[in-house]
Amino acid sequence: MEKTMKFCQSCGMPLTDEVLGTNADGSKNEEYCMYCYKDGKFTQDCTMDEMIEHCAQFVGVFNEGLGIQLTKEEAIGQMKMFFPHLKRWRKTLTIADNDEMPENPALAPVKSLIAHMADTLPIAYISSVDDEGFPCTKAMLAPRVREGIKVFYFTTNTFSLRVAHYKTNPKASIYFCDAEGFKAMMLRGTMEVLTDAKSKEMIWRDGDTEYYPGGVTDPNYCVLKFTATDGRFYSDYYPRSFVLE
C-alpha cells in the first residue's frame, strides 16, 4: 500500500524520517520537521505570516524539486491558503455579535464582511438536509432583516420542500458569494419556520403579493429565521473559520 505523504504542521514541508523533529525525551515527532520543532519546542516564536515570509525565501529550491516555476508572490498566495489548515496555525476566531470593536482588530473585517454581503448581495444560498441525509441548496432572495451578524430572516413558501426539510431537521447553512470581489461567507446554524402574524408582518414588503396573492395572511407565506453558530469566510485568498458568540 502506498504511504500517505505527511507535511510539517508548521512550515508545510514534506515529512520524511530523515527530517522529523524531536520531542522533549529525544523521540521523533511525527507532526513537525526538525527545522520547526526540536526537543519538544518550536525553534521559532513567530506568527503564521512570518513563517510564510520565511518559507517564501526558498521558493527556488521548491521549484527545482517539483520542476515548476512559481514566483515568490504565487508561492505566498498558495501558502496563505494552505497554512491555516496546518495544526500549528489552525485556530478558530471567536466573534461577538454586538457593535463593540473586538479586542483583536483583525476580527473587525470579518464582522463588516458578513454585514456587507447580507445587505448588498441580491442572492443568498440556503442549505437544508433531506430525509436521506443529503445536503440540498437553493438560491434565495437576500435576507429581508438581520439582527447583527447572527440572525437572518427570509421569506419563503409554507408548502415548499425546503420548509419540510427544516421542520424535520433544523440544521442549516447560508452562503453569500461575491464573485467579482472573490469573497465568500458560509454560516452554519439552525433554521426555524415561523408562521405567526408578528413575524410575517415584520418582513412583509410592498409588492410581495406577486408571490403571495393572499397578502400577509396568505397561508403559503411564511418566514425562515436562521440563527448562526459558526462559519467560515474566504477573502483576499485567505480562508478562516470562526465562532459567533
C-alpha positions in Angstrom: 0.0 0.0 0.0 1.3 3.4 -0.9 2.3 5.5 2.1 0.4 8.8 2.5 2.6 11.8 2.3 2.7 13.9 5.5 3.6 17.5 5.9 5.2 19.5 8.7 2.3 21.1 10.6 4.2 24.3 10.9 6.0 25.0 7.6 4.3 22.6 5.3 7.4 20.8 4.0 7.1 17.1 3.2 7.9 14.9 6.2 10.3 12.0 5.9 12.0 10.1 8.7 15.2 12.0 8.0 13.7 15.4 8.7 11.4 14.6 11.7 11.6 16.9 14.7 12.2 15.6 18.2 10.2 15.5 21.4 11.5 16.5 24.8 12.6 12.9 25.5 14.5 12.8 22.2 12.0 10.6 20.4 10.9 11.5 16.9 7.9 13.8 16.4 5.6 12.7 13.7 4.0 16.1 13.1 6.8 18.7 12.8 10.1 18.9 10.9 13.5 19.3 12.7 13.7 22.9 11.4 10.5 23.9 13.2 10.5 21.6 16.2 13.4 20.4 18.4 13.5 18.9 22.0 9.7 19.4 22.4 9.7 23.1 21.5 9.2 25.2 18.4 12.6 26.6 17.2 11.0 29.9 16.2 8.5 32.1 18.0 6.6 33.6 15.1 3.3 34.3 13.6 1.8 32.4 10.6 2.5 35.3 8.3 6.1 35.5 9.5 6.5 31.7 8.8 5.1 32.2 5.3 7.6 35.0 4.6 10.4 32.8 5.9 9.4 29.9 3.7 9.0 32.1 0.7 12.8 32.6 0.7 13.1 29.0 -0.5 10.8 29.1 -3.5 13.7 28.4 -5.8 14.5 25.2 -4.0 10.8 24.3 -4.1 10.6 24.9 -7.8 13.6 22.8 -8.5 12.3 19.9 -6.5 8.9 19.9 -8.3 10.0 21.0 -11.7 7.7 24.1 -11.7 8.2 27.8 -11.8 6.3 29.7 -9.1 7.0 33.3 -8.4 7.5 34.3 -4.8 4.2 36.1 -4.9 2.4 33.0 -6.2 4.1 30.8 -3.6 2.9 33.2 -0.8 -0.6 33.1 -2.2 -0.7 29.3 -2.1 0.8 29.2 1.4 -1.8 31.6 2.7 -4.5 29.1 1.5 -2.6 26.0 2.8 -1.1 27.2 6.2 -4.4 27.8 8.0 -5.1 24.1 7.8 -1.8 23.1 9.5 -2.1 22.2 13.1 0.2 25.0 14.4 -1.9 27.7 12.8 -5.3 26.1 12.8 -7.2 28.4 15.0 -10.8 29.4 15.3 -11.8 33.1 15.7 -14.5 34.0 18.2 -16.6 37.0 17.1 -19.1 38.7 19.4 -22.4 39.6 17.9 -22.5 43.2 19.1 -21.4 46.7 17.9 -18.3 46.8 20.1 -14.9 46.7 18.4 -13.4 43.3 19.1 -10.2 43.1 21.2 -8.3 41.9 18.2 -8.8 44.5 15.5 -8.1 41.8 12.9 -11.6 40.4 13.6 -13.4 43.6 12.7 -13.3 43.0 8.9 -15.0 39.6 9.4 -18.0 41.3 11.0 -18.2 44.0 8.4 -17.8 41.4 5.6 -20.8 39.4 6.9 -23.0 42.6 7.2 -21.9 44.0 3.9 -22.6 40.7 2.0 -26.0 40.3 3.6 -27.0 43.9 2.9 -25.8 44.2 -0.6 -25.8 40.9 -2.5 -29.1 40.2 -4.2 -28.9 36.4 -3.8 -28.1 34.2 -0.9 -27.9 30.4 -0.9 -29.5 28.3 1.9 -29.0 24.7 2.5 -31.1 22.1 4.3 -30.7 18.3 5.0 -33.2 16.0 3.2 -34.7 12.8 4.7 -31.9 10.7 3.3 -29.2 12.9 4.9 -28.1 14.7 1.7 -27.5 18.5 1.7 -29.9 20.5 -0.6 -29.0 24.0 -1.6 -31.3 26.7 -3.1 -30.8 30.3 -4.3 -32.9 32.7 -2.3 -33.6 36.4 -2.3 -31.3 38.2 0.1 -32.5 38.2 3.8 -35.2 40.8 4.5 -34.0 41.6 8.0 -30.9 40.7 10.1 -30.1 41.1 13.7 -26.5 41.8 14.0 -24.5 39.2 12.2 -26.1 36.2 13.9 -29.8 36.2 12.9 -31.3 36.5 9.4 -34.9 36.4 8.2 -36.0 35.1 4.8 -39.4 34.8 3.0 -40.5 31.5 1.6 -43.4 29.3 0.7 -45.0 27.4 3.6 -45.6 24.3 1.5 -42.1 24.2 -0.1 -39.8 21.2 0.2 -37.3 23.4 2.0 -39.7 24.1 4.8 -40.5 20.4 5.1 -36.8 19.7 5.5 -36.3 22.3 8.2 -39.3 21.0 10.2 -37.7 17.6 10.2 -34.1 18.7 10.7 -33.4 22.4 11.6 -29.7 22.2 10.8 -28.9 24.7 8.1 -26.3 26.9 6.4 -26.4 30.1 4.4 -23.8 31.2 1.9 -23.0 34.6 0.4 -20.8 34.9 -2.6 -19.2 38.0 -4.2 -17.8 36.7 -7.4 -16.4 40.0 -8.5 -14.6 40.6 -5.2 -13.6 36.9 -5.0 -15.0 36.8 -1.4 -17.4 34.3 0.2 -19.0 33.7 3.6 -20.6 30.5 4.9 -22.6 30.5 8.1 -23.8 27.3 9.9 -26.7 27.2 12.4 -30.3 26.3 12.7 -33.4 27.4 10.7 -36.8 28.0 12.3 -40.1 28.1 10.3 -42.2 31.0 11.6 -45.9 31.4 10.7 -47.1 33.8 13.4 -48.6 37.1 12.4 -45.9 39.3 14.0 -43.0 37.6 12.2 -44.8 37.7 8.9 -45.7 41.4 9.2 -42.1 42.2 10.2 -40.6 41.3 6.9 -43.5 41.9 4.5 -42.8 44.3 1.7 -44.9 46.1 -0.9 -45.0 44.0 -4.0 -45.0 40.7 -2.2 -48.5 40.0 -3.4 -46.8 39.0 -6.7 -45.6 35.9 -4.8 -48.3 35.6 -2.2 -51.7 36.8 -3.7 -53.4 36.5 -0.3 -51.3 39.1 1.2 -49.6 38.9 4.6 -52.1 36.4 5.8 -51.6 34.1 2.8 -51.3 30.5 4.2 -48.5 29.8 1.7 -46.3 32.7 3.1 -44.0 32.1 6.0 -40.7 33.3 7.5 -37.4 31.4 7.8 -35.3 32.5 10.8 -31.7 31.5 10.6 -29.5 31.7 13.7 -25.8 31.2 13.1 -23.4 29.5 15.4 -20.2 29.5 13.4 -18.9 29.9 9.9 -16.1 30.2 7.5 -15.0 33.1 5.3 -12.8 33.4 2.3 -11.3 36.8 1.5 -8.0 38.1 -0.1 -7.1 34.4 -0.9 -7.3 33.6 2.8 -9.8 31.2 4.4 -10.6 31.2 8.1 -13.1 29.6 10.4 -14.9 31.5 13.2 -17.4 31.0 16.1 -20.2 33.5 16.8 -20.9 34.2 20.5 
